[in-house]
């Protein structure tokens, strides 16, 4: 029987998420599982996982929110993707820049040049 | 008589055959050494062997692999290091 059943806590040992804790959410075939937790939710090879002793009670294909709740209970960090906000620049800052860029009308420019001459 | 800078070993020597049949020595800047794994001394892939000035201009993600110990350990040694940490065994 495979160790990588649903709810098995693991540590990823390969790639960008190596060293982070995750939990098996779904099994696909005998070599691949879907993991979630302190890693990006994705299908991984079981050769890239180190199983831990703990088992969490989870439904098959549990959502990220369910995994998050279980991880918070166990005081484990959770992977969160913070989407970039559109228009992060404060509006006031943009207005100040706009005001500085106000163009002088051509007629005024000509008048100034004439007075110089 | 060769100049002092040509004797110091600061430059690498390149032997060029001229059209007249002579072999002359050209002096060029030394190449930068490749990065090696701290544990197994294997040449690391994904780490550019360029001059520090050129590497500084690259984005951080192009300077080393994006995994823990990227640019210090090779992937196999990184796995060993993490496994020993998880299992609580001294590496």
N, CA and C atoms of all chains as a GROMACS GRO file, in nm:
protein
  624
    1UNK      N    1   0.084  -0.121   0.000
    1UNK     CA    2   0.000   0.000   0.000
    1UNK      C    3   0.087   0.126   0.000
    2UNK      N    4   0.048   0.220  -0.082
    2UNK     CA    5   0.130   0.341  -0.094
    2UNK      C    6   0.116   0.429   0.030
    3UNK      N    7   0.224   0.496   0.063
    3UNK     CA    8   0.221   0.589   0.176
    3UNK      C    9   0.148   0.718   0.138
    4UNK      N   10   0.141   0.745   0.010
    4UNK     CA   11   0.090   0.874  -0.035
    4UNK      C   12  -0.061   0.870  -0.054
    5UNK      N   13  -0.133   0.852   0.057
    5UNK     CA   14  -0.279   0.855   0.054
    5UNK      C   15  -0.327   0.998   0.079
    6UNK      N   16  -0.457   1.021   0.058
    6UNK     CA   17  -0.511   1.156   0.076
    6UNK      C   18  -0.498   1.198   0.222
    7UNK      N   19  -0.441   1.317   0.244
    7UNK     CA   20  -0.422   1.368   0.378
    7UNK      C   21  -0.283   1.347   0.433
    8UNK      N   22  -0.196   1.280   0.358
    8UNK     CA   23  -0.059   1.254   0.406
    8UNK      C   24   0.024   1.382   0.399
    9UNK      N   25   0.084   1.423   0.510
    9UNK     CA   26   0.173   1.539   0.509
    9UNK      C   27   0.306   1.497   0.448
   10UNK      N   28   0.362   1.583   0.365
   10UNK     CA   29   0.489   1.553   0.297
   10UNK      C   30   0.576   1.678   0.294
   11UNK      N   31   0.701   1.658   0.259
   11UNK     CA   32   0.792   1.770   0.232
   11UNK      C   33   0.838   1.757   0.089
   12UNK      N   34   0.829   1.866   0.015
   12UNK     CA   35   0.878   1.861  -0.124
   12UNK      C   36   1.030   1.866  -0.123
   13UNK      N   37   1.092   1.780  -0.204
   13UNK     CA   38   1.238   1.776  -0.204
   13UNK      C   39   1.298   1.813  -0.340
   14UNK      N   40   1.215   1.863  -0.430
   14UNK     CA   41   1.268   1.902  -0.560
   14UNK      C   42   1.202   2.031  -0.606
   15UNK      N   43   1.276   2.110  -0.681
   15UNK     CA   44   1.221   2.228  -0.746
   15UNK      C   45   1.213   2.351  -0.657
   16UNK      N   46   1.137   2.447  -0.707
   16UNK     CA   47   1.125   2.577  -0.643
   16UNK      C   48   1.067   2.568  -0.503
   17UNK      N   49   0.977   2.470  -0.481
   17UNK     CA   50   0.910   2.456  -0.351
   17UNK      C   51   0.982   2.360  -0.258
   18UNK      N   52   1.103   2.318  -0.291
   18UNK     CA   53   1.176   2.220  -0.210
   18UNK      C   54   1.191   2.270  -0.067
   19UNK      N   55   1.170   2.179   0.028
   19UNK     CA   56   1.184   2.213   0.170
   19UNK      C   57   1.054   2.262   0.233
   20UNK      N   58   0.947   2.276   0.153
   20UNK     CA   59   0.819   2.325   0.205
   20UNK      C   60   0.724   2.208   0.233
   21UNK      N   61   0.637   2.229   0.330
   21UNK     CA   62   0.543   2.123   0.370
   21UNK      C   63   0.418   2.128   0.282
   22UNK      N   64   0.366   2.010   0.249
   22UNK     CA   65   0.244   2.004   0.169
   22UNK      C   66   0.162   1.883   0.212
   23UNK      N   67   0.041   1.871   0.157
   23UNK     CA   68  -0.046   1.759   0.190
   23UNK      C   69  -0.102   1.701   0.059
   24UNK      N   70  -0.118   1.569   0.057
   24UNK     CA   71  -0.172   1.504  -0.063
   24UNK      C   72  -0.323   1.528  -0.066
   25UNK      N   73  -0.372   1.584  -0.177
   25UNK     CA   74  -0.513   1.619  -0.191
   25UNK      C   75  -0.584   1.518  -0.281
   26UNK      N   76  -0.511   1.463  -0.376
   26UNK     CA   77  -0.572   1.373  -0.474
   26UNK      C   78  -0.463   1.280  -0.527
   27UNK      N   79  -0.500   1.156  -0.555
   27UNK     CA   80  -0.402   1.065  -0.616
   27UNK      C   81  -0.442   1.039  -0.761
   28UNK      N   82  -0.345   1.047  -0.850
   28UNK     CA   83  -0.372   1.022  -0.992
   28UNK      C   84  -0.271   0.916  -1.039
   29UNK      N   85  -0.320   0.795  -1.052
   29UNK     CA   86  -0.230   0.686  -1.091
   29UNK      C   87  -0.144   0.644  -0.974
   30UNK      N   88  -0.046   0.556  -0.997
   30UNK     CA   89   0.036   0.511  -0.884
   30UNK      C   90   0.163   0.593  -0.867
   31UNK      N   91   0.191   0.686  -0.959
   31UNK     CA   92   0.315   0.762  -0.946
   31UNK      C   93   0.292   0.911  -0.914
   32UNK      N   94   0.175   0.962  -0.948
   32UNK     CA   95   0.152   1.106  -0.932
   32UNK      C   96   0.042   1.137  -0.830
   33UNK      N   97   0.062   1.247  -0.759
   33UNK     CA   98  -0.041   1.295  -0.665
   33UNK      C   99  -0.054   1.447  -0.681
   34UNK      N  100  -0.168   1.501  -0.638
   34UNK     CA  101  -0.186   1.647  -0.637
   34UNK      C  102  -0.162   1.694  -0.494
   35UNK      N  103  -0.076   1.794  -0.478
   35UNK     CA  104  -0.045   1.844  -0.344
   35UNK      C  105  -0.086   1.990  -0.331
   36UNK      N  106  -0.107   2.030  -0.206
   36UNK     CA  107  -0.144   2.169  -0.175
   36UNK      C  108  -0.092   2.198  -0.035
   37UNK      N  109  -0.095   2.324   0.004
   37UNK     CA  110  -0.048   2.362   0.138
   37UNK      C  111   0.048   2.478   0.127
   38UNK      N  112   0.174   2.456   0.171
   38UNK     CA  113   0.274   2.563   0.164
   38UNK      C  114   0.348   2.559   0.031
   39UNK      N  115   0.284   2.501  -0.071
   39UNK     CA  116   0.341   2.492  -0.206
   39UNK      C  117   0.235   2.535  -0.307
   40UNK      N  118   0.278   2.553  -0.431
   40UNK     CA  119   0.179   2.578  -0.536
   40UNK      C  120   0.100   2.450  -0.557
   41UNK      N  121  -0.033   2.459  -0.568
   41UNK     CA  122  -0.117   2.340  -0.586
   41UNK      C  123  -0.087   2.281  -0.723
   42UNK      N  124  -0.032   2.161  -0.726
   42UNK     CA  125   0.004   2.102  -0.855
   42UNK      C  126   0.025   1.952  -0.844
   43UNK      N  127   0.026   1.888  -0.962
   43UNK     CA  128   0.050   1.744  -0.971
   43UNK      C  129   0.200   1.720  -0.962
   44UNK      N  130   0.241   1.630  -0.873
   44UNK     CA  131   0.385   1.603  -0.859
   44UNK      C  132   0.412   1.453  -0.857
   45UNK      N  133   0.534   1.418  -0.893
   45UNK     CA  134   0.581   1.280  -0.887
   45UNK      C  135   0.609   1.246  -0.741
   46UNK      N  136   0.572   1.126  -0.698
   46UNK     CA  137   0.593   1.090  -0.557
   46UNK      C  138   0.742   1.076  -0.524
   47UNK      N  139   0.825   1.064  -0.628
   47UNK     CA  140   0.970   1.060  -0.604
   47UNK      C  141   1.022   1.196  -0.556
   48UNK      N  142   0.942   1.300  -0.577
   48UNK     CA  143   0.982   1.435  -0.537
   48UNK      C  144   0.921   1.473  -0.402
   49UNK      N  145   0.870   1.373  -0.329
   49UNK     CA  146   0.808   1.399  -0.199
   49UNK      C  147   0.871   1.311  -0.092
   50UNK      N  148   0.883   1.364   0.030
   50UNK     CA  149   0.927   1.285   0.144
   50UNK      C  150   0.809   1.277   0.241
   51UNK      N  151   0.751   1.159   0.261
   51UNK     CA  152   0.633   1.151   0.348
   51UNK      C  153   0.668   1.172   0.496
   52UNK      N  154   0.576   1.236   0.568
   52UNK     CA  155   0.593   1.255   0.712
   52UNK      C  156   0.495   1.162   0.786
   53UNK      N  157   0.506   1.159   0.919
   53UNK     CA  158   0.421   1.068   0.997
   53UNK      C  159   0.274   1.110   0.998
   54UNK      N  160   0.250   1.243   1.001
   54UNK     CA  161   0.116   1.294   1.024
   54UNK      C  162   0.021   1.271   0.906
   55UNK      N  163  -0.107   1.246   0.942
   55UNK     CA  164  -0.214   1.236   0.843
   55UNK      C  165  -0.322   1.338   0.880
   56UNK      N  166  -0.372   1.411   0.783
   56UNK     CA  167  -0.480   1.508   0.808
   56UNK      C  168  -0.608   1.450   0.750
   57UNK      N  169  -0.720   1.474   0.818
   57UNK     CA  170  -0.849   1.429   0.763
   57UNK      C  171  -0.893   1.526   0.655
   58UNK      N  172  -0.893   1.481   0.534
   58UNK     CA  173  -0.932   1.566   0.420
   58UNK      C  174  -1.019   1.487   0.326
   59UNK      N  175  -1.112   1.560   0.259
   59UNK     CA  176  -1.191   1.496   0.154
   59UNK      C  177  -1.103   1.482   0.030
   60UNK      N  178  -1.146   1.391  -0.059
   60UNK     CA  179  -1.074   1.381  -0.186
   60UNK      C  180  -1.094   1.510  -0.265
   61UNK      N  181  -0.986   1.560  -0.325
   61UNK     CA  182  -0.989   1.683  -0.404
   61UNK      C  183  -1.037   1.803  -0.320
   62UNK      N  184  -0.988   1.812  -0.196
   62UNK     CA  185  -1.028   1.921  -0.107
   62UNK      C  186  -0.979   2.054  -0.163
   63UNK      N  187  -1.053   2.162  -0.134
   63UNK     CA  188  -1.017   2.294  -0.188
   63UNK      C  189  -0.900   2.352  -0.110
   64UNK      N  190  -0.844   2.460  -0.164
   64UNK     CA  191  -0.730   2.526  -0.096
   64UNK      C  192  -0.772   2.581   0.038
   65UNK      N  193  -0.899   2.626   0.045
   65UNK     CA  194  -0.950   2.683   0.171
   65UNK      C  195  -0.951   2.577   0.281
   66UNK      N  196  -0.996   2.453   0.247
   66UNK     CA  197  -0.998   2.344   0.346
   66UNK      C  198  -0.856   2.312   0.395
   67UNK      N  199  -0.764   2.308   0.299
   67UNK     CA  200  -0.624   2.278   0.333
   67UNK      C  201  -0.567   2.388   0.421
   68UNK      N  202  -0.604   2.511   0.388
   68UNK     CA  203  -0.555   2.628   0.462
   68UNK      C  204  -0.601   2.618   0.608
   69UNK      N  205  -0.731   2.582   0.629
   69UNK     CA  206  -0.784   2.569   0.765
   69UNK      C  207  -0.706   2.466   0.845
   70UNK      N  208  -0.682   2.350   0.781
   70UNK     CA  209  -0.610   2.241   0.849
   70UNK      C  210  -0.468   2.283   0.883
   71UNK      N  211  -0.402   2.357   0.792
   71UNK     CA  212  -0.264   2.400   0.814
   71UNK      C  213  -0.256   2.505   0.925
   72UNK      N  214  -0.354   2.596   0.928
   72UNK     CA  215  -0.354   2.700   1.031
   72UNK      C  216  -0.371   2.635   1.168
   73UNK      N  217  -0.457   2.530   1.177
   73UNK     CA  218  -0.476   2.457   1.302
   73UNK      C  219  -0.344   2.399   1.352
   74UNK      N  220  -0.263   2.349   1.258
   74UNK     CA  221  -0.136   2.285   1.294
   74UNK      C  222  -0.020   2.382   1.302
   75UNK      N  223  -0.052   2.514   1.292
   75UNK     CA  224   0.053   2.618   1.296
   75UNK      C  225   0.157   2.601   1.186
   76UNK      N  226   0.110   2.564   1.068
   76UNK     CA  227   0.200   2.549   0.954
   76UNK      C  228   0.179   2.666   0.857
   77UNK      N  229   0.284   2.713   0.791
   77UNK     CA  230   0.264   2.821   0.694
   77UNK      C  231   0.188   2.773   0.572
   78UNK      N  232   0.117   2.865   0.507
   78UNK     CA  233   0.037   2.831   0.388
   78UNK      C  234   0.082   2.918   0.271
   79UNK      N  235   0.083   2.859   0.154
   79UNK     CA  236   0.121   2.932   0.032
   79UNK      C  237   0.007   3.024  -0.008
   80UNK      N  238   0.038   3.151  -0.021
   80UNK     CA  239  -0.063   3.247  -0.066
   80UNK      C  240  -0.009   3.324  -0.185
   81UNK      N  241  -0.088   3.332  -0.290
   81UNK     CA  242  -0.046   3.413  -0.404
   81UNK      C  243  -0.114   3.548  -0.394
   82UNK      N  244  -0.034   3.650  -0.387
   82UNK     CA  245  -0.089   3.785  -0.381
   82UNK      C  246  -0.087   3.844  -0.520
   83UNK      N  247  -0.206   3.855  -0.580
   83UNK     CA  248  -0.214   3.909  -0.715
   83UNK      C  249  -0.178   4.057  -0.712
   84UNK      N  250  -0.108   4.099  -0.816
   84UNK     CA  251  -0.069   4.240  -0.823
   84UNK      C  252  -0.193   4.326  -0.845
   85UNK      N  253  -0.199   4.437  -0.771
   85UNK     CA  254  -0.314   4.525  -0.785
   85UNK      C  255  -0.292   4.620  -0.902
   86UNK      N  256  -0.398   4.636  -0.982
   86UNK     CA  257  -0.387   4.729  -1.095
   86UNK      C  258  -0.389   4.872  -1.042
   87UNK      N  259  -0.305   4.954  -1.099
   87UNK     CA  260  -0.299   5.093  -1.056
   87UNK      C  261  -0.252   5.107  -0.913
   88UNK      N  262  -0.143   5.040  -0.881
   88UNK     CA  263  -0.091   5.043  -0.745
   88UNK      C  264  -0.038   5.182  -0.708
   89UNK      N  265  -0.004   5.258  -0.810
   89UNK     CA  266   0.048   5.392  -0.785
   89UNK      C  267  -0.062   5.481  -0.729
   90UNK      N  268  -0.036   5.553  -0.621
   90UNK     CA  269  -0.142   5.639  -0.567
   90UNK      C  270  -0.183   5.748  -0.667
   91UNK      N  271  -0.311   5.776  -0.668
   91UNK     CA  272  -0.365   5.870  -0.765
   91UNK      C  273  -0.305   6.010  -0.744
   92UNK      N  274  -0.287   6.046  -0.619
   92UNK     CA  275  -0.234   6.179  -0.587
   92UNK      C  276  -0.097   6.200  -0.650
   93UNK      N  277  -0.016   6.092  -0.643
   93UNK     CA  278   0.119   6.099  -0.698
   93UNK      C  279   0.115   6.125  -0.849
   94UNK      N  280   0.020   6.057  -0.914
   94UNK     CA  281   0.008   6.072  -1.059
   94UNK      C  282  -0.037   6.214  -1.095
   95UNK      N  283  -0.128   6.269  -1.012
   95UNK     CA  284  -0.180   6.403  -1.039
   95UNK      C  285  -0.069   6.508  -1.028
   96UNK      N  286   0.020   6.490  -0.930
   96UNK     CA  287   0.131   6.584  -0.912
   96UNK      C  288   0.220   6.583  -1.035
   97UNK      N  289   0.247   6.461  -1.088
   97UNK     CA  290   0.331   6.449  -1.206
   97UNK      C  291   0.266   6.517  -1.326
   98UNK      N  292   0.134   6.499  -1.338
   98UNK     CA  293   0.059   6.558  -1.448
   98UNK      C  294   0.068   6.711  -1.443
   99UNK      N  295   0.053   6.764  -1.323
   99UNK     CA  296   0.054   6.909  -1.304
   99UNK      C  297   0.190   6.968  -1.345
  100UNK      N  298   0.297   6.892  -1.316
  100UNK     CA  299   0.432   6.939  -1.350
  100UNK      C  300   0.455   6.941  -1.501
  101UNK      N  301   0.378   6.855  -1.571
  101UNK     CA  302   0.399   6.842  -1.716
  101UNK      C  303   0.313   6.938  -1.799
  102UNK      N  304   0.241   7.030  -1.734
  102UNK     CA  305   0.149   7.119  -1.807
  102UNK      C  306   0.228   7.200  -1.909
  103UNK      N  307   0.180   7.197  -2.035
  103UNK     CA  308   0.253   7.265  -2.144
  103UNK      C  309   0.218   7.414  -2.148
  104UNK      N  310   0.320   7.492  -2.183
  104UNK     CA  311   0.297   7.637  -2.201
  104UNK      C  312   0.248   7.658  -2.344
  105UNK      N  313   0.137   7.731  -2.363
  105UNK     CA  314   0.087   7.753  -2.499
  105UNK      C  315   0.191   7.823  -2.587
  106UNK      N  316   0.186   7.795  -2.719
  106UNK     CA  317   0.287   7.846  -2.812
  106UNK      C  318   0.289   7.998  -2.818
  107UNK      N  319   0.170   8.058  -2.811
  107UNK     CA  320   0.161   8.204  -2.821
  107UNK      C  321   0.238   8.271  -2.708
  108UNK      N  322   0.229   8.212  -2.586
  108UNK     CA  323   0.300   8.268  -2.471
  108UNK      C  324   0.451   8.258  -2.492
  109UNK      N  325   0.494   8.142  -2.544
  109UNK     CA  326   0.637   8.119  -2.569
  109UNK      C  327   0.692   8.224  -2.664
  110UNK      N  328   0.618   8.248  -2.774
  110UNK     CA  329   0.661   8.344  -2.876
  110UNK      C  330   0.672   8.484  -2.815
  111UNK      N  331   0.574   8.521  -2.736
  111UNK     CA  332   0.574   8.654  -2.673
  111UNK      C  333   0.698   8.673  -2.587
  112UNK      N  334   0.735   8.565  -2.511
  112UNK     CA  335   0.854   8.572  -2.424
  112UNK      C  336   0.980   8.593  -2.506
  113UNK      N  337   0.991   8.518  -2.615
  113UNK     CA  338   1.111   8.530  -2.702
  113UNK      C  339   1.124   8.670  -2.760
  114UNK      N  340   1.012   8.727  -2.800
  114UNK     CA  341   1.014   8.862  -2.859
  114UNK      C  342   1.061   8.966  -2.759
  115UNK      N  343   1.015   8.951  -2.635
  115UNK     CA  344   1.057   9.048  -2.532
  115UNK      C  345   1.207   9.038  -2.506
  116UNK      N  346   1.262   8.918  -2.513
  116UNK     CA  347   1.406   8.900  -2.494
  116UNK      C  348   1.486   8.972  -2.601
  117UNK      N  349   1.441   8.960  -2.724
  117UNK     CA  350   1.513   9.021  -2.836
  117UNK      C  351   1.506   9.174  -2.824
  118UNK      N  352   6.148   4.305  -2.526
  118UNK     CA  353   6.131   4.257  -2.388
  118UNK      C  354   5.982   4.265  -2.349
  119UNK      N  355   5.927   4.157  -2.295
  119UNK     CA  356   5.783   4.162  -2.263
  119UNK      C  357   5.753   4.260  -2.150
  120UNK      N  358   5.637   4.323  -2.160
  120UNK     CA  359   5.596   4.417  -2.057
  120UNK      C  360   5.563   4.343  -1.927
  121UNK      N  361   5.568   4.414  -1.818
  121UNK     CA  362   5.545   4.352  -1.687
  121UNK      C  363   5.410   4.285  -1.677
  122UNK      N  364   5.308   4.351  -1.734
  122UNK     CA  365   5.172   4.296  -1.726
  122UNK      C  366   5.161   4.163  -1.800
  123UNK      N  367   5.249   4.142  -1.900
  123UNK     CA  368   5.245   4.018  -1.978
  123UNK      C  369   5.313   3.902  -1.906
  124UNK      N  370   5.391   3.935  -1.805
  124UNK     CA  371   5.462   3.830  -1.730
  124UNK      C  372   5.391   3.792  -1.602
  125UNK      N  373   5.293   3.876  -1.560
  125UNK     CA  374   5.235   3.859  -1.427
  125UNK      C  375   5.136   3.743  -1.418
  126UNK      N  376   5.086   3.696  -1.532
  126UNK     CA  377   4.987   3.588  -1.528
  126UNK      C  378   4.846   3.638  -1.519
  127UNK      N  379   4.831   3.771  -1.530
  127UNK     CA  380   4.697   3.830  -1.524
  127UNK      C  381   4.618   3.799  -1.651
  128UNK      N  382   4.690   3.782  -1.760
  128UNK     CA  383   4.624   3.756  -1.890
  128UNK      C  384   4.650   3.612  -1.933
  129UNK      N  385   4.556   3.558  -2.011
  129UNK     CA  386   4.581   3.426  -2.070
  129UNK      C  387   4.649   3.446  -2.204
  130UNK      N  388   4.730   3.348  -2.241
  130UNK     CA  389   4.806   3.360  -2.365
  130UNK      C  390   4.736   3.285  -2.477
  131UNK      N  391   4.735   3.347  -2.594
  131UNK     CA  392   4.679   3.282  -2.712
  131UNK      C  393   4.784   3.288  -2.822
  132UNK      N  394   4.815   3.175  -2.880
  132UNK     CA  395   4.918   3.170  -2.984
  132UNK      C  396   4.850   3.179  -3.119
  133UNK      N  397   4.885   3.283  -3.192
  133UNK     CA  398   4.820   3.310  -3.321
  133UNK      C  399   4.924   3.296  -3.432
  134UNK      N  400   4.887   3.224  -3.535
  134UNK     CA  401   4.978   3.207  -3.649
  134UNK      C  402   4.952   3.321  -3.748
  135UNK      N  403   5.053   3.398  -3.780
  135UNK     CA  404   5.038   3.512  -3.871
  135UNK      C  405   5.049   3.464  -4.017
  136UNK      N  406   5.006   3.547  -4.111
  136UNK     CA  407   5.016   3.508  -4.253
  136UNK      C  408   5.161   3.482  -4.295
  137UNK      N  409   5.258   3.547  -4.230
  137UNK     CA  410   5.399   3.526  -4.265
  137UNK      C  411   5.456   3.396  -4.211
  138UNK      N  412   5.377   3.322  -4.133
  138UNK     CA  413   5.422   3.194  -4.082
  138UNK      C  414   5.475   3.198  -3.939
  139UNK      N  415   5.483   3.319  -3.885
  139UNK     CA  416   5.533   3.332  -3.747
  139UNK      C  417   5.422   3.297  -3.648
  140UNK      N  418   5.459   3.252  -3.533
  140UNK     CA  419   5.362   3.233  -3.426
  140UNK      C  420   5.384   3.343  -3.322
  141UNK      N  421   5.282   3.426  -3.304
  141UNK     CA  422   5.295   3.535  -3.207
  141UNK      C  423   5.202   3.511  -3.089
  142UNK      N  424   5.236   3.570  -2.979
  142UNK     CA  425   5.156   3.554  -2.857
  142UNK      C  426   5.066   3.675  -2.840
  143UNK      N  427   4.936   3.647  -2.823
  143UNK     CA  428   4.842   3.753  -2.789
  143UNK      C  429   4.801   3.735  -2.644
  144UNK      N  430   4.778   3.846  -2.577
  144UNK     CA  431   4.738   3.840  -2.436
  144UNK      C  432   4.595   3.886  -2.423
  145UNK      N  433   4.511   3.803  -2.367
  145UNK     CA  434   4.370   3.839  -2.350
  145UNK      C  435   4.329   3.824  -2.205
  146UNK      N  436   4.216   3.884  -2.170
  146UNK     CA  437   4.167   3.878  -2.032
  146UNK      C  438   4.132   3.734  -1.993
  147UNK      N  439   4.162   3.697  -1.870
  147UNK     CA  440   4.130   3.561  -1.823
  147UNK      C  441   3.979   3.539  -1.824
  148UNK      N  442   3.938   3.416  -1.851
  148UNK     CA  443   3.795   3.384  -1.845
  148UNK      C  444   3.755   3.362  -1.700
  149UNK      N  445   3.628   3.388  -1.669
  149UNK     CA  446   3.582   3.366  -1.532
  149UNK      C  447   3.557   3.218  -1.509
  150UNK      N  448   3.588   3.169  -1.389
  150UNK     CA  449   3.570   3.027  -1.361
  150UNK      C  450   3.423   2.994  -1.340
  151UNK      N  451   3.386   2.870  -1.368
  151UNK     CA  452   3.247   2.827  -1.354
  151UNK      C  453   3.216   2.797  -1.208
  152UNK      N  454   3.090   2.814  -1.170
  152UNK     CA  455   3.049   2.786  -1.033
  152UNK      C  456   3.042   2.634  -1.011
  153UNK      N  457   3.083   2.588  -0.893
  153UNK     CA  458   3.083   2.446  -0.863
  153UNK      C  459   2.999   2.418  -0.738
  154UNK      N  460   2.948   2.294  -0.729
  154UNK     CA  461   2.870   2.253  -0.612
  154UNK      C  462   2.961   2.252  -0.489
  155UNK      N  463   2.906   2.301  -0.377
  155UNK     CA  464   2.986   2.310  -0.255
  155UNK      C  465   3.024   2.170  -0.203
  156UNK      N  466   2.936   2.072  -0.225
  156UNK     CA  467   2.959   1.938  -0.168
  156UNK      C  468   3.031   1.846  -0.265
  157UNK      N  469   2.980   1.835  -0.389
  157UNK     CA  470   3.036   1.734  -0.481
  157UNK      C  471   3.126   1.796  -0.588
  158UNK      N  472   3.139   1.927  -0.590
  158UNK     CA  473   3.229   1.999  -0.682
  158UNK      C  474   3.191   1.984  -0.829
  159UNK      N  475   3.068   1.943  -0.854
  159UNK     CA  476   3.021   1.933  -0.991
  159UNK      C  477   2.998   2.074  -1.046
  160UNK      N  478   3.017   2.093  -1.176
  160UNK     CA  479   2.991   2.226  -1.236
  160UNK      C  480   2.840   2.252  -1.231
  161UNK      N  481   2.803   2.369  -1.181
  161UNK     CA  482   2.661   2.400  -1.166
  161UNK      C  483   2.605   2.451  -1.298
  162UNK      N  484   2.490   2.400  -1.336
  162UNK     CA  485   2.424   2.450  -1.456
  162UNK      C  486   2.328   2.563  -1.415
  163UNK      N  487   2.306   2.654  -1.506
  163UNK     CA  488   2.214   2.764  -1.478
  163UNK      C  489   2.278   2.880  -1.406
  164UNK      N  490   2.413   2.875  -1.389
  164UNK     CA  491   2.484   2.986  -1.326
  164UNK      C  492   2.582   3.042  -1.429
  165UNK      N  493   2.562   3.164  -1.479
  165UNK     CA  494   2.649   3.216  -1.584
  165UNK      C  495   2.791   3.241  -1.533
  166UNK      N  496   2.890   3.201  -1.614
  166UNK     CA  497   3.031   3.225  -1.579
  166UNK      C  498   3.077   3.352  -1.652
  167UNK      N  499   3.019   3.462  -1.615
  167UNK     CA  500   3.053   3.591  -1.676
  167UNK      C  501   3.124   3.678  -1.573
  168UNK      N  502   3.168   3.793  -1.616
  168UNK     CA  503   3.235   3.884  -1.522
  168UNK      C  504   3.130   3.938  -1.424
  169UNK      N  505   3.172   3.969  -1.302
  169UNK     CA  506   3.075   4.016  -1.202
  169UNK      C  507   2.995   4.137  -1.250
  170UNK      N  508   3.057   4.223  -1.329
  170UNK     CA  509   2.986   4.342  -1.378
  170UNK      C  510   2.870   4.304  -1.469
  171UNK      N  511   2.891   4.201  -1.553
  171UNK     CA  512   2.785   4.157  -1.644
  171UNK      C  513   2.676   4.083  -1.569
  172UNK      N  514   2.717   4.001  -1.472
  172UNK     CA  515   2.619   3.923  -1.394
  172UNK      C  516   2.530   4.016  -1.312
  173UNK      N  517   2.588   4.126  -1.265
  173UNK     CA  518   2.510   4.221  -1.184
  173UNK      C  519   2.398   4.284  -1.266
  174UNK      N  520   2.416   4.290  -1.399
  174UNK     CA  521   2.315   4.352  -1.485
  174UNK      C  522   2.199   4.257  -1.512
  175UNK      N  523   2.219   4.126  -1.488
  175UNK     CA  524   2.114   4.027  -1.514
  175UNK      C  525   2.007   4.034  -1.407
  176UNK      N  526   1.884   3.991  -1.439
  176UNK     CA  527   1.783   3.979  -1.333
  176UNK      C  528   1.823   3.868  -1.236
  177UNK      N  529   1.776   3.877  -1.114
  177UNK     CA  530   1.818   3.782  -1.010
  177UNK      C  531   1.783   3.639  -1.048
  178UNK      N  532   1.671   3.620  -1.117
  178UNK     CA  533   1.629   3.484  -1.152
  178UNK      C  534   1.717   3.423  -1.260
  179UNK      N  535   1.796   3.505  -1.330
  179UNK     CA  536   1.886   3.453  -1.434
  179UNK      C  537   2.025   3.424  -1.379
  180UNK      N  538   2.050   3.464  -1.254
  180UNK     CA  539   2.183   3.446  -1.197
  180UNK      C  540   2.203   3.309  -1.135
  181UNK      N  541   2.093   3.246  -1.089
  181UNK     CA  542   2.102   3.114  -1.026
  181UNK      C  543   1.967   3.046  -1.031
  182UNK      N  544   1.960   2.912  -1.017
  182UNK     CA  545   1.831   2.844  -1.018
  182UNK      C  546   1.742   2.892  -0.903
  183UNK      N  547   1.612   2.888  -0.928
  183UNK     CA  548   1.515   2.944  -0.833
  183UNK      C  549   1.474   2.844  -0.725
  184UNK      N  550   1.562   2.762  -0.676
  184UNK     CA  551   1.526   2.666  -0.570
  184UNK      C  552   1.614   2.694  -0.448
  185UNK      N  553   1.582   2.636  -0.332
  185UNK     CA  554   1.668   2.656  -0.217
  185UNK      C  555   1.809   2.609  -0.249
  186UNK      N  556   1.908   2.678  -0.199
  186UNK     CA  557   2.051   2.649  -0.224
  186UNK      C  558   2.087   2.664  -0.372
  187UNK      N  559   2.003   2.731  -0.451
  187UNK     CA  560   2.031   2.749  -0.594
  187UNK      C  561   2.158   2.829  -0.614
  188UNK      N  562   2.250   2.779  -0.695
  188UNK     CA  563   2.378   2.846  -0.718
  188UNK      C  564   2.484   2.809  -0.616
  189UNK      N  565   2.449   2.726  -0.516
  189UNK     CA  566   2.546   2.684  -0.414
  189UNK      C  567   2.562   2.533  -0.419
  190UNK      N  568   2.446   2.461  -0.420
  190UNK     CA  569   2.450   2.315  -0.428
  190UNK      C  570   2.388   2.271  -0.560
  191UNK      N  571   2.430   2.153  -0.609
  191UNK     CA  572   2.362   2.096  -0.726
  191UNK      C  573   2.230   2.036  -0.678
  192UNK      N  574   2.142   1.999  -0.771
  192UNK     CA  575   2.008   1.957  -0.730
  192UNK      C  576   2.012   1.830  -0.645
  193UNK      N  577   2.103   1.737  -0.676
  193UNK     CA  578   2.112   1.611  -0.600
  193UNK      C  579   2.156   1.638  -0.456
  194UNK      N  580   2.257   1.726  -0.440
  194UNK     CA  581   2.308   1.757  -0.305
  194UNK      C  582   2.205   1.837  -0.226
  195UNK      N  583   2.125   1.922  -0.297
  195UNK     CA  584   2.020   1.997  -0.231
  195UNK      C  585   1.915   1.901  -0.175
  196UNK      N  586   1.882   1.796  -0.252
  196UNK     CA  587   1.785   1.696  -0.208
  196UNK      C  588   1.836   1.625  -0.083
  197UNK      N  589   1.963   1.589  -0.086
  197UNK     CA  590   2.024   1.521   0.028
  197UNK      C  591   2.018   1.610   0.152
  198UNK      N  592   2.050   1.739   0.133
  198UNK     CA  593   2.052   1.833   0.245
  198UNK      C  594   1.913   1.846   0.306
  199UNK      N  595   1.810   1.856   0.220
  199UNK     CA  596   1.673   1.872   0.270
  199UNK      C  597   1.626   1.744   0.338
  200UNK      N  598   1.659   1.629   0.279
  200UNK     CA  599   1.618   1.501   0.338
  200UNK      C  600   1.680   1.483   0.477
  201UNK      N  601   1.807   1.519   0.491
  201UNK     CA  602   1.873   1.503   0.621
  201UNK      C  603   1.810   1.596   0.725
  202UNK      N  604   1.765   1.713   0.679
  202UNK     CA  605   1.698   1.808   0.768
  202UNK      C  606   1.564   1.750   0.814
  203UNK      N  607   1.487   1.696   0.717
  203UNK     CA  608   1.353   1.644   0.746
  203UNK      C  609   1.362   1.522   0.837
  204UNK      N  610   1.457   1.435   0.807
  204UNK     CA  611   1.470   1.311   0.884
  204UNK      C  612   1.544   1.332   1.016
  205UNK      N  613   1.603   1.449   1.034
  205UNK     CA  614   1.675   1.477   1.159
  205UNK      C  615   1.804   1.400   1.169
  206UNK      N  616   1.864   1.372   1.054
  206UNK     CA  617   1.992   1.299   1.053
  206UNK      C  618   2.101   1.397   1.013
  207UNK      N  619   2.216   1.385   1.077
  207UNK     CA  620   2.328   1.472   1.041
  207UNK      C  621   2.375   1.436   0.901
  208UNK      N  622   2.398   1.537   0.814
  208UNK     CA  623   2.439   1.505   0.677
  208UNK      C  624   2.579   1.442   0.671
   0.00000   0.00000   0.00000
